[in-house]
Amino acid sequence: MTSTTTTIELPSGTIEYATYGPDDSPHPPIVFVHGAVVDHRLWRPVAELLAQAGYRCHAPTLPLGSHHIPWGPDADRSPQGAARLVREFVAELGLSDATLVANDTGGAVTQFALDADPDFVGALVFTNCDAFDLFPPQPFRFYFALMRQRALLRPLVGSMRITALRHSPLGVGLLLADPDPDLTLSVFEPLRTDARIRDDLIAFLKKIDPAELAAVTPRLARIDRPVTVVWGADDRCFTPEHGRRFAAVFPNARFIDVPNARTFVSLDQPSAVADAITSTTARI
């Protein structure tokens, strides 16, 4: 299944996004939100399955470290600023009936978006992600602290060209059960080659405050939309216990354990995520 990638200018920044599936789909649309230092391809296996089933999917690449269009120093390069981009993207494309699917740091960004507007989408699917004061979990809290240092970020990213290191716990080893070397290499390229992208990521990481998310997550109890929480059961960063606690916040949520999957459950077990999304859209 082929996709189309294009650029969209929003009030808070210009971003790229990929679309999959028919533009005349009878189903509610799907919008995907990724986390830090990945791009829209995190969702490609799931989006392709949904496209084959007739769903129209939209996967923006947010300016969180694997983007190619700089966010820039004049932007609000914070989790709340990224949340504003997500809401603007949904509004600009007329996707208020969408099911929004979030992962990792994108889960925190989505929670900030919901806190600002609880009704901006029709339903929600969260995969393994930040919630409460787990923003980010260890060891990534330590890694993010290192990456906030301008003198350290470029050599750290440069070291990710070594596959064994990139696929170790220092890279994506904790996040993926079976990493694709080409994909894991390419997501680091914007950071390695463009100082403006490094500036964007540093600015974003400096604005992460676990106390802010700890205040927001419990307020999501007022969300009356259908919610599904789909959790990679082998995740040692965002544990299943954390996922169940997060699901319990919502009054209308289901929790689904996914065996043999870690944080990036959309890559490890795309069929399970696609099935959860289609069952959630049926509840709208």
TIDONU-326699 format. One line per 10 residues: number of its first residue (from 1); their letters; for each residue x, y, z of C-alpha. Coordinates in pm, 1 decimal, decimal comma. Example, Ala and Ser with C-alpha at 12.3 -4.5 7.8 and 13.67 -1.06 7.14 Angstrom:
// TIDONU-326699
1) AS) 1230,0/-450,0/780,0  1367,0/-106,0/714,0
END
This chain:
// TIDONU-326699
1) MTSTTTTIEL) 0,0/0,0/0,0  154,7/329,9/-108,7  143,0/652,4/87,9  159,3/1019,0/-4,8  379,7/1263,4/184,7  313,0/1634,9/173,4  374,0/1953,9/370,6  123,7/2161,7/562,5  166,8/2514,2/702,0  5,0/2557,1/1042,7
11) PSGTIEYATY) -3,8/2864,9/1266,7  253,6/2707,4/1499,0  485,7/2560,9/1235,1  525,4/2379,3/905,2  532,2/2000,1/914,7  531,7/1702,4/681,1  271,3/1430,9/697,7  196,7/1102,0/524,5  -147,0/981,5/421,4  -260,7/625,6/358,7
21) GPDDSPHPPI) -584,2/480,7/228,9  -876,0/611,6/21,9  -975,9/975,6/52,3  -1342,9/873,0/22,8  -1329,7/625,4/311,8  -1664,2/551,0/481,5  -1481,7/512,7/815,0  -1378,1/782,3/1061,7  -1023,4/901,6/983,8  -717,7/804,8/1185,9
31) VFVHGAVVDH) -451,1/1048,1/1308,8  -120,3/919,6/1450,7  107,2/1100,6/1699,2  464,0/976,8/1748,9  719,7/1062,1/2017,2  1072,5/1199,6/2035,5  1340,4/1105,9/1780,4  1111,1/907,3/1552,1  897,0/1011,9/1257,8  570,4/913,6/1090,7
41) RLWRPVAELL) 717,2/578,7/984,4  663,8/450,6/1338,0  304,1/402,4/1226,2  356,5/277,3/871,4  283,4/-96,4/931,7  -38,7/-11,1/1116,7  -144,0/254,2/864,9  -89,9/15,1/574,9  -309,9/-248,8/739,7  -581,8/8,3/804,5
51) AQAGYRCHAP) -554,3/144,7/450,6  -609,6/-204,5/313,9  -926,3/-217,0/523,7  -1046,8/110,9/371,3  -942,4/361,4/640,0  -791,1/700,4/565,4  -486,0/757,9/787,4  -284,5/1073,4/854,6  62,7/1048,2/1010,4  232,2/1384,3/1075,6
61) TLPLGSHHIP) 602,3/1412,3/1150,8  618,1/1643,9/1449,3  932,6/1853,6/1512,3  1063,4/1624,5/1786,4  1406,8/1534,1/1652,3  1353,5/1327,7/1336,6  1194,6/1607,2/1134,6  1342,0/1780,7/830,6  1167,3/2120,3/847,9  1307,5/2321,6/1142,8
71) WGPDADRSPQ) 1057,1/2437,5/1403,3  1274,0/2741,6/1477,7  1353,9/2958,4/1779,7  1040,1/3170,7/1742,5  814,2/2868,2/1800,1  682,7/2737,6/2130,3  916,1/2438,1/2135,0  756,8/2268,4/2434,0  522,0/1972,6/2487,5  237,2/2223,3/2498,4
81) GAARLVREFV) 359,7/2376,1/2171,9  367,9/2032,7/2009,5  16,1/1971,6/2144,0  -96,7/2292,8/1975,9  48,9/2166,3/1646,9  -152,4/1844,6/1680,5  -475,9/2036,7/1741,8  -401,4/2271,9/1451,9  -332,1/1975,3/1223,4  -665,4/1814,9/1314,7
91) AELGLSDATL) -850,4/2143,9/1268,0  -683,8/2237,4/938,2  -767,8/1899,9/779,7  -1118,6/1886,7/926,6  -1053,9/1568,3/1126,9  -1257,3/1637,5/1440,3  -1424,7/1294,8/1407,5  -1086,4/1118,5/1395,5  -954,8/845,8/1619,3  -621,2/975,6/1743,7
101) VANDTGGAVT) -350,0/716,7/1816,0  -49,5/814,5/2030,6  276,1/657,4/2147,7  567,1/737,8/2380,4  628,9/1115,2/2413,5  338,6/1158,5/2172,6  111,3/1025,3/2444,1  216,0/1311,2/2669,8  172,9/1561,0/2384,7  -176,9/1423,1/2323,8
111) QFALDADPDF) -266,4/1460,3/2690,3  -167,5/1826,7/2679,4  -379,7/1866,1/2365,5  -678,2/1704,5/2537,5  -632,3/1920,7/2844,3  -662,4/2226,9/2620,6  -960,1/2086,7/2426,1  -1116,3/1757,4/2545,1  -1337,5/1735,2/2237,2  -1092,1/1797,1/1953,2
121) VGALVFTNCD) -1109,0/1435,6/1828,5  -1374,0/1162,0/1832,7  -1187,9/874,6/2001,9  -845,7/787,5/2141,3  -602,9/497,9/2130,5  -295,2/519,3/2350,0  -7,5/278,8/2311,0  286,0/265,8/2555,4  344,8/624,9/2662,7  426,0/880,1/2928,7
131) AFDLFPPQPF) 162,4/958,9/3189,9  150,1/1105,9/3540,3  507,6/1198,1/3643,3  666,8/928,4/3426,5  786,4/1181,4/3170,6  1012,2/1025,5/3053,7  1082,0/698,4/3233,3  1429,8/581,9/3320,7  1675,3/534,4/3162,7  1548,2/794,6/2915,3
141) RFYFALMRQR) 1524,5/1064,8/3180,8  1902,1/1030,7/3212,2  1950,7/1015,0/2833,6  1734,5/1323,1/2780,0  1942,0/1510,9/3037,8  2253,8/1431,2/2834,2  2086,2/1523,2/2505,2  1990,6/1864,3/2641,2  2362,3/1948,6/2645,3  2457,8/2101,5/2311,1
151) ALLRPLVGSM) 2818,8/1982,0/2336,4  2706,1/1623,0/2393,9  2412,4/1583,7/2157,2  2601,0/1568,0/1828,0  2860,0/1305,9/1942,3  2584,2/1102,4/2106,4  2384,7/1099,6/1785,4  2697,8/1027,7/1583,6  2761,0/717,0/1792,0  2421,6/584,1/1683,4
161) RITALRHSPL) 2570,9/507,5/1340,9  2713,2/193,3/1505,2  2436,3/-66,5/1478,5  2533,9/-260,6/1790,8  2524,6/57,2/1998,4  2208,2/186,1/1831,9  2027,0/-139,0/1911,5  2155,4/-155,5/2268,9  1970,8/-6,9/2569,2  2159,5/317,6/2494,0
171) GVGLLLADPD) 1964,3/339,9/2167,7  1641,0/164,9/2077,3  1709,1/-172,2/2237,0  1456,7/-113,8/2513,9  1193,1/10,9/2270,1  1180,0/-256,0/2000,3  1180,3/-634,5/2007,7  1323,5/-665,5/1655,2  1472,6/-337,1/1527,3  1503,4/-264,1/1155,9
181) PDLTLSVFEP) 1862,7/-134,8/1109,6  1775,4/91,7/816,5  1484,1/254,0/996,5  1668,2/300,3/1324,9  1964,1/457,1/1143,8  1756,6/696,7/936,6  1559,1/846,8/1226,4  1884,1/985,5/1370,0  1999,1/1143,4/1042,1  1826,5/1482,7/1083,8
191) LRTDARIRDD) 1988,2/1526,1/1424,6  2326,9/1416,4/1293,3  2328,4/1644,0/989,8  2134,9/1960,9/1081,4  2218,5/2191,0/1373,7  1872,0/2348,9/1349,7  1708,5/2012,1/1420,8  1941,2/1963,8/1716,7  1839,4/2308,3/1845,0  1471,2/2213,8/1816,1
201) LIAFLKKIDP) 1518,8/1892,5/2013,5  1729,0/2058,2/2282,9  1465,8/2329,8/2326,6  1188,5/2070,3/2349,6  1373,3/1851,8/2600,4  1448,6/2152,3/2821,3  1074,8/2221,6/2844,9  980,2/1872,7/2967,1  852,8/1895,2/3324,6  717,8/1576,0/3485,9
211) AELAAVTPRL) 517,4/1785,2/3733,3  318,0/1942,0/3450,3  210,8/1605,5/3309,7  142,2/1475,3/3660,7  -113,8/1754,7/3695,5  -269,4/1695,8/3352,6  -314,2/1316,4/3344,6  -572,2/1295,6/3627,8  -775,6/1573,8/3467,0  -840,3/1344,5/3170,2
221) ARIDRPVTVV) -1105,3/1172,8/3381,4  -1343,7/1422,8/3221,0  -1283,8/1273,2/2873,2  -1608,6/1102,2/2768,5  -1479,6/978,0/2432,5  -1409,4/608,4/2364,8  -1055,8/526,0/2478,4  -847,0/214,8/2419,9  -508,2/162,4/2584,7  -298,3/-90,0/2388,0
231) WGADDRCFTP) 16,2/-188,8/2574,6  326,5/-382,9/2476,7  351,8/-632,1/2761,6  731,5/-668,5/2741,4  803,0/-298,7/2793,6  1046,7/-238,1/3080,0  1021,1/142,2/3051,8  642,8/185,9/3039,4  536,8/-123,6/3231,6  193,4/-286,9/3195,6
241) EHGRRFAAVF) 116,4/-171,6/3551,1  175,2/186,9/3440,3  -54,1/129,2/3141,5  -335,4/-9,5/3355,7  -306,9/284,3/3594,6  -328,5/521,1/3298,6  -631,1/341,2/3151,9  -807,4/364,7/3488,1  -810,3/746,2/3458,7  -1065,5/736,8/3177,3
251) PNARFIDVPN) -1433,4/658,9/3243,0  -1478,8/482,3/2908,2  -1152,6/294,0/2850,6  -1048,6/-59,6/2758,0  -702,0/-199,8/2829,4  -540,6/-449,5/2591,6  -216,7/-635,3/2672,9  -5,7/-713,4/2366,3  246,8/-996,0/2416,7  587,2/-990,0/2248,1
261) ARTFVSLDQP) 590,3/-611,9/2213,5  779,1/-327,1/2375,2  732,2/50,6/2365,1  701,0/69,9/1986,1  416,2/-179,9/1978,9  307,2/-44,1/1638,9  626,3/-189,4/1488,3  644,9/-502,8/1702,6  279,0/-608,9/1668,9  104,5/-387,6/1409,8
271) SAVADAITST) -195,7/-619,4/1366,4  -284,8/-590,7/1734,5  -273,9/-211,6/1716,4  -473,9/-200,8/1392,1  -741,6/-428,2/1543,2  -765,3/-209,3/1851,2  -807,7/101,3/1635,9  -1087,2/-45,9/1423,8  -1274,4/-167,3/1731,9  -1238,7/178,0/1886,3
281) TARI) -1374,1/358,3/1580,5  -1680,8/134,0/1602,5  -1754,7/283,9/1945,9  -1771,8/644,4/1821,6
END
